[in-house]
Amino acid sequence: MRPADPLVEPEGLRSILRPYQKLGVEWLKFLYENGLAGLLCDDMGLGKTHQAMALMVILREQLGVDLPILVVCPRTVISHWRNKLREYAPVLRPVYYHGPHRNLDESLDQGDVVLTSYGVMRNDVERFGERTWGLIVFDEVQQIKNRSTQGYRAAVALKARMKIGLTGTPIENSLTELKGLFDLVLPGYLGGDDSYVDFMGPNELDADSWYAVNLRRLTAPFVLRRVKTAVLDELPEKIEDIRTCRLSEEQFGMYRQTIETKGAALMKTLRSERGSLPYIHIFALLNMLKQICDHPALAVNDLDRYENYESGKWDLCKELLEESFDSGQKVVVFTQYLGMIAILERHLTKLGIDYVTLTGSTRERGKVVDRFNNDDECRVFLGSLKAGGTGIDLVGGSVVIHYDRWWNAAREDQATDRLYRIGQKRVVHVFKLITEETLEERIAAIIDRKRRLMESVVQEDDPRLNKIFSREELIELLQGPGLDDASPQ
């Protein structure tokens, strides 16, 4: 077996790897060079994506691997992978393989890192199986842990020089899940099910039992897991992460129809240099478009039947909540819409997750905050951005989800600072959710532009959009590049 060489950081990677990430990439490279595979199980927020991207660049730059790379992930994070690859690994050419009119040969002509979802992999397993991949990355691999499903069988059937699984939760319920993941990336290593069953039973949760000790010894070379508490000194105190998603087919239709029916006259007025602008009508249209991006049930005021509608952002939010719960973290969710809070409340109640809510009508705010900070059973704080974004301490939480972007950066920063303040003992992970090819993407660009120019501060109670956006920026919001070519997930 070839020993591990000291890591030579790839030139084509723009991301600066932290010491523990360098060790992770070195480990992945060692496995690849020896024809092995593994599971990277670092805690949420420690950069599993960046370590996988570094390996991809090393394969191209240092190991001369020219076979295509496949990334299989939940539908909600395909955009996230593409954006990270474009930003931090520009030497690679990521390409979507998704949507109704997909063609694998055309995708491979356009790029060398194919991004797809577990559902598409399952449906198109024969196409994927016709070739050998240089590397297959299964992100959030626990989603296919059940060996009896078509998705798992499809993943096993794919041929690759190396398969790696990324997950923060390699075992959620029992040791059979770990066996399934090993059979996927390193088939045959743990033997047959009959022999593996010896590790299970009444002693499987006893860390000092003979079974647990021997299973750790067998799996340790091929599993790498670091937790935040172990590398805390290596991390910044606050990690900001823009997470993107795409409109569902239902959202896409609603969004386009709203632009075509209600936006045409306003666009004509905006493009005219004469007369005052109808800011009330413009704000109403922008507000409707933002609600469509959040959730169709919010836009049509059908909150009780929210499960009958599909939303790309809602799917992404649920993924982030589940990942946070699995890693034992408390979550704060901010949104500007009370209806979105109502949907979140219904979802958490269905899951049996304890939560508190703070809006403008909440009495005894102090008790609500204290319960979130001090009650271990209370996992989520739901807050309207206006009511919950100032004047309170939420240091019990370590994950912030900004479900929708406010019109200016100062309001968002104030809300984030409810957690990121004196008394916070954990790394704070901030997620800002943006729907691609919509006004949300353009709002984000305008906000960032204003942030750099130090022009983002406006009166909190000022509804006049001319205090926030210029005429040119309003035109940008209501048309924007890419809308005509946008396609749903």
Secondary structure, DSSP 8 states (H G I E B T S, - for coil): ----------TT--S---HHHHHHHHHHHHHHHTT--EEE---TTS-HHHHHHHHHHHHHHTS---S-EEEEE-GGGHHHHHHHHHHH-TTS-EEE--STT--HHHHHHH-SEEEEEHHHHHHTHHHHTTSEESEEEEETGGGG--TTSHHHHHHHH-EES-EEEE-S-S-SS-HHHHHHHHHHHSTTTT--HHHHGGG-STTTT-TTSHHHHHHHHHHGGGEE---GGGSGGGS-SEEEEEEEE---HHHHHHHHHHHHHHHHHHHHHHH-SSS---HHHHHHHHHHHHHHHH-HHHHTT-GGGGGGS--HHHHHHHHHHHHHHHTT--EEEEES-HHHHHHHHHHHHHHT-EEEEE-TT-S-HHHHHHHHHH-TTEEEEEEEHHHHSSS---TT--EEEE-S--SSHHHHHHHHTTTSSTT--S-EEEEEEEETTSHHHHHHHHHHHHHHTT-----TT---GGGT--HHHHHHHHS-TTTTT----
